[in-house]
């Protein structure tokens, strides 16, 4: 059997730290269930101690996900480890991921601690976490800027203390492949008990090298790689899951390793992350970008028509993309829809399917062709989990024009009750948002607003994205519709529901 590289997905933790990517608890669950289908080995579901939403999301994911290991991040302090353990209580397989910074700059300015103190704290945290689970991962934060002999010392002590996975993060995206190779090789050579743990890497993309550095580390012997879908994450992001997985898959001749990823689920996962975070993928992005399989130059097109492999190193089908773009129309019916959903990898039945079908008919009535990406957006919108405090859009009506005051009438549903409000605004979108504020009883600040089209053509579905600021925190939301004003209303409600969830949590306390 070939060597296995474990895929540790941190889309829900590090990925969510991307500005504006905050997800609601139901959205996180949806992502986790898709990650499980994708076949990731470990899902880092959040940072339990950091907020009630994080805690609740980890708890819910721990209950629902059956195969993947569920991890929570925790600083190397008792309070964090206790919270992680509590959130993970019901997980079938759980991991506590504890970390402390080891580099001189973090020791001196952030932690104000000596090398000895940090080493002691790391060992204590690992031992403390071991009372909850045998599966403890330790990260030496900012490892790539840590003195190599000190790093060897810390890693040796961490394994002695019982850490089963040792993670070497390039926290600030500073290393380069040749240097990282040297770090991993040195650890393999100089840490006497290195074979008792899995060596892991976690790379950031500040110099655009996250994937290259991760692959270099795997060649040098790392056997776990920490990634995020579409490469989202702090600042310039994390190593992109799809790029690493496909490089390992296509270049087995170089790497000689396997992953447990079902590559046909990659594209669907990528689209789900776009839809729950509102963060679009750049068109020329490797593997999952809009243009990743488009051939523009005549010579290339000619070559591809004669033999695809002339200019294509992989088939779009390998990652679950299809060549046929137009899919369904008004007359497709339930059978057509079910068949297409199946081709896209969805098994949706019963009430859920009825919901999707109803939404699909509404969209198909308004436009001739429904494209795959639009279908995926419909599915992800329909299959959300209801919470009692949530507001749903029933109806929106706008009056505006060059001589009229923009006026919106909004009807929302909450707990099966219809609530109606009207408001005047500076423009139609502003009027809608003011009417929603009246119903919700709070007025968050609109920080950012944008609209883009999901597919092509004049009648394409629009996707709206908003960022709301409320009590110092930013909440993002997104929504799609064939009508941009309806999409704008949905996006606003999506962000508003995240705020309302937190408000209810505060009241419960
Ligand atoms: Zn990170």
Boltz pocket constraint, residues with backbone or C-beta under 6 A from the ligand:
constraints:
  - pocket:
      binder: B
      contacts: [[A, 14], [A, 171], [A, 202], [A, 204], [A, 233], [A, 234], [A, 238]]
      max_distance: 6.0
